[in-house]
Amino acid sequence: MRKQKKDRIQDLRTFVISVNFSGQHDGNYKEYEFLKLAKSLSVLSIKKSTALRLLKSDPAFFLSKGHLNNTKMFVAENNIGLVLIDNPLTPIQQRNLEKKLDAKVLDRTGLVLEIFGSRAQTKEGMLQVELAHLLHQKSRLVRSWTHLERQRGGKGFLGGPGETQIESDRRSLASKIVGVKNAINKVKKTRGVQRNLRLKNNIPLISFVGYTNAGKSTLFNAFPNKKTKSENRLFSTLDPYLKKCGSPNKEYIISDTVGFIRNLPTSLVIAFRATLEEISYSDLIVHVVDISDENADEKADVVYKTLETLGVEIRNSNKIVEVHNKVDISFRKRSTPFLKGLPKNKVYSISAANKQGLNPFFRGIEQNLYKKLIKENIILDVYETEKIKWLYQNQLVKSSELNESSLKLQLLWNNDQREQFNRSFVEKAL
């Protein structure tokens, strides 16, 4: 009989499975990325990676009968302790596979959660990872236990006779989730205080975003001051890093945030929303793209779509610049932006590792941050909520005065911001 499977991931002999359904055309890319995800957990000992083709998923085991039998044979012969599958599994499918294979089984979401758990270092990062795990457990608990009739009796107001075990577990998870959310909210309030101090002192914020492993941390480290980890692995930056840069008269803060990835688990997006939403408060967003990656277009699109879900206005945005990184190892030259409509003068080709093209980039950063600002008063109807919201979200309002039916706003903005406002609202109304 095989050794009992471990509950925690720890030095496990691992079998990696990527599944492609009929009609999918990104099989090689999916398999490569999922294998890279698995390799980013150093505690795993990967014995084999394979790509399987399915017409449809089996409701009980996900895999077809033939693939299931072959997988079972390989797992048994090679003493595999962990099977990774690059597709969402229902709780029932995961449980059935684990029983059939006598091994731990994780889908893509489970693997990404494990990776995030191994990367968190700050209190905020750990809290957010814990929340993501709890939310994931809760969703699977609800779906996987509906067939069970396990009940327990008891005395007292809670857990009285006839309460099912699932109800007790749901309540326990809900209580933990509330506790973690409260702790995260305290961190969020502190972040808000820091943001207000930054605004009061007119110190701009630059946020680095990009697909994981695009080279954000390497570029971040190219600025003087404290260094962060810069490694060739996925999600090397999980916690947000901040540091002050620039000359004495032109100070600014740069922030390195967690890298994005295709099909980022919903529980992670929810858990990390407090951190990721800080991007929307940035004065400038630097999107770092690995130009040497043959899938750079798809990955850039993932980043922009993720930013949109966080409330960052992408189209016609004057906040965004693109950095095409790793030109030293790229076989293609590209000067056009990945974001449609972004001016070419907001695209910088660099090699962060070799410090190639950094000086023009640094100059461009300051030019984008310190354009000539214009003071201007405008009067809006109090019902023009979209316009008012846009101006506040872009941190352009310096003071306001409310009258009976109108709002007088004093703005501090540059010509680009004024033109963007007109494109977004005035021209639309014509």
C-alpha positions, -999 to 999 in steps of 0.1 A, spaced: 0 0 0 13 35 -9 23 59 17 -5 81 30 -7 113 10 3 145 28 -22 172 36 3 200 31 25 206 0 60 197 11 87 181 -11 61 162 -31 68 142 -62 45 160 -87 27 152 -119 16 183 -139 -13 180 -163 -25 207 -187 -58 200 -205 -69 213 -238 -104 211 -251 -113 208 -288 -112 242 -304 -85 257 -281 -55 271 -299 -33 281 -271 -23 247 -258 15 251 -259 13 285 -242 -11 271 -215 11 241 -208 43 261 -206 28 287 -182 12 261 -159 45 242 -157 63 275 -149 38 281 -122 44 247 -107 82 251 -109 79 284 -90 72 263 -58 106 251 -50 93 224 -26 78 205 -55 97 177 -73 82 176 -108 85 142 -124 65 147 -155 44 173 -173 19 164 -200 -8 180 -221 -41 160 -226 -68 167 -251 -105 163 -241 -137 166 -260 -155 174 -227 -149 171 -190 -163 142 -170 -187 154 -143 -173 129 -117 -136 128 -125 -130 157 -150 -106 134 -170 -119 108 -195 -118 71 -185 -87 64 -206 -67 95 -193 -78 87 -158 -65 51 -160 -32 62 -175 -28 89 -148 -36 63 -121 -9 40 -135 17 67 -137 10 80 -102 12 45 -87 44 35 -105 62 67 -97 50 72 -61 35 106 -71 21 126 -41 6 156 -59 -12 159 -92 -17 194 -106 -44 201 -132 -46 234 -151 -83 236 -151 -110 244 -125 -122 214 -106 -155 211 -88 -152 199 -51 -167 165 -61 -142 161 -90 -113 169 -68 -124 145 -40 -131 117 -65 -97 122 -82 -79 121 -48 -96 88 -39 -90 73 -73 -54 83 -76 -45 81 -39 -27 114 -42 -33 151 -34 -50 169 -63 -49 207 -69 -64 227 -97 -50 260 -110 -67 281 -83 -53 258 -56 -18 260 -70 -19 298 -73 -31 301 -37 -2 279 -25 22 302 -44 8 333 -29 9 318 5 46 310 1 54 346 -10 36 368 16 60 385 40 42 416 54 13 415 78 -10 429 50 1 403 25 -4 374 49 -39 387 59 -49 389 22 -36 354 14 -55 341 45 -87 358 33 -82 343 -2 -78 308 13 -109 312 35 -130 325 6 -119 296 -16 -127 271 12 -161 286 17 -170 283 -19 -160 247 -21 -176 238 13 -210 250 0 -208 230 -31 -192 199 -19 -211 191 12 -247 194 -1 -249 157 -5 -240 149 31 -264 143 59 -239 144 87 -255 160 118 -246 166 153 -266 174 184 -257 197 212 -270 222 238 -270 259 239 -281 287 216 -257 277 188 -254 243 174 -286 229 187 -301 195 179 -304 188 142 -278 213 130 -258 198 102 -220 198 103 -219 219 71 -238 247 88 -214 246 117 -184 247 94 -200 275 73 -205 296 105 -169 290 116 -155 301 82 -178 331 81 -165 342 115 -129 338 105 -136 358 72 -151 387 92 -121 388 115 -96 389 87 -116 415 67 -117 437 98 -79 434 102 -75 443 65 -98 473 68 -75 487 96 -46 484 72 -67 501 45 -75 530 68 -38 534 75 -31 534 38 -57 561 34 -41 583 60 -7 579 42 -23 587 9 -38 620 22 -4 630 37 11 623 3 -15 644 -15 -11 672 11 26 674 4 21 671 -34 42 639 -37 32 620 -68 28 582 -68 39 559 -96 26 523 -97 44 495 -115 21 469 -131 26 440 -154 22 403 -161 41 383 -136 78 379 -144 78 408 -168 107 425 -150 89 450 -127 111 443 -97 143 446 -118 131 480 -131 120 490 -96 155 482 -83 171 504 -111 158 534 -91 182 544 -63 174 535 -27 162 502 -11 162 471 -33 135 445 -35 138 408 -45 144 405 -82 142 369 -93 133 349 -125 102 333 -109 65 340 -109 50 362 -82 84 372 -67 67 404 -56 36 397 -36 36 425 -10 36 461 -23 69 479 -20 73 517 -18 103 539 -20 109 577 -25 128 587 -56 136 618 -76 155 650 -70 148 672 -39 125 695 -58 108 667 -78 102 639 -53 79 610 -61 71 576 -47 72 544 -67 52 512 -59 59 477 -71 28 455 -69 19 419 -74 21 406 -110 -10 397 -129 -17 364 -145 -43 348 -168 -74 335 -150 -63 350 -117 -85 332 -91 -116 352 -80 -109 348 -43 -74 364 -48 -88 393 -67 -113 399 -39 -87 394 -12 -61 417 -28 -86 443 -39 -76 467 -11 -40 467 -23 -47 466 -60 -72 495 -58 -43 517 -47 -32 516 -84 -63 537 -93 -49 565 -70 -16 567 -88 -5 597 -107 12 575 -132 9 538 -141 40 521 -156 30 490 -175 60 467 -178 58 443 -207 83 414 -215 88 422 -252 108 390 -256 77 369 -248 60 356 -279 27 359 -260 33 395 -250 1 408 -268 -21 384 -248 -4 391 -216 -6 429 -220 -43 425 -227 -47 405 -194 -31 434 -175 -53 460 -191 -84 440 -185 -75 434 -148 -69 472 -144 -103 479 -158 -119 455 -132 -102 476 -105 -118 508 -118 -88 522 -136 -98 540 -168 -77 526 -196 -90 541 -228 -77 577 -235 -58 576 -202 -31 601 -197 -18 582 -166 -3 552 -185 31 547 -200 44 514 -214 78 500 -208 89 473 -233 114 454 -212 141 428 -221 150 443 -255 184 428 -251 170 393 -255 141 400 -278 141 389 -314 115 415 -324 116 453 -324 84 471 -314 78 508 -309 40 507 -311 21 505 -279 0 474 -268 -27 498 -256 -46 512 -285 -46 549 -286 -16 554 -264 8 579 -279 42 566 -291 60 591 -269 47 572 -239 64 539 -250 100 532 -237 122 503 -249 146 492 -222 165 464 -206 161 468 -169 187 440 -163 214 457 -184 203 493 -177 198 499 -214 175 528 -222 169 538 -186 180 575 -188 154 584 -214 128 565 -193 137 584 -161 135 617 -180 101 607 -194 88 598 -160 95 633 -147 81 650 -178 49 630 -174 46 638 -137 56 675 -138 38 689 -168 27 726 -164 -3 726 -141 -32 750 -146 -55 763 -119 -91 764 -131 -125 768 -116 -155 750 -131 -192 748 -121 -211 716 -125 -247 707 -118 -249 685 -86 -265 658 -108 -235 655 -131 -222 627 -109 -201 610 -135 -181 641 -142 -176 649 -105 -166 613 -98 -140 613 -126 -124 646 -113 -121 633 -78 -109 598 -88 -81 615 -108 -72 637 -78 -77 669 -97 -100 687 -72 -82 710 -48 -113 726 -32 -151 726 -36 -180 748 -28 -216 735 -28 -245 758 -37 -282 750 -40 -280 731 -73 -244 734 -84 -209 725 -73 -180 749 -78 -147 730 -81 -112 744 -81 -90 721 -103 -53 718 -107 -46 699 -139 -26 699 -171 -37 702 -207 -36 665 -213 -60 659 -183 -83 687 -195 -84 672 -230 -91 637 -216 -120 652 -196 -134 668 -227 -131 636 -247 -148 616 -220 -177 639 -214 -180 670 -235 -174 653 -269 -197 624 -260 -226 647 -254 -223 664 -288 
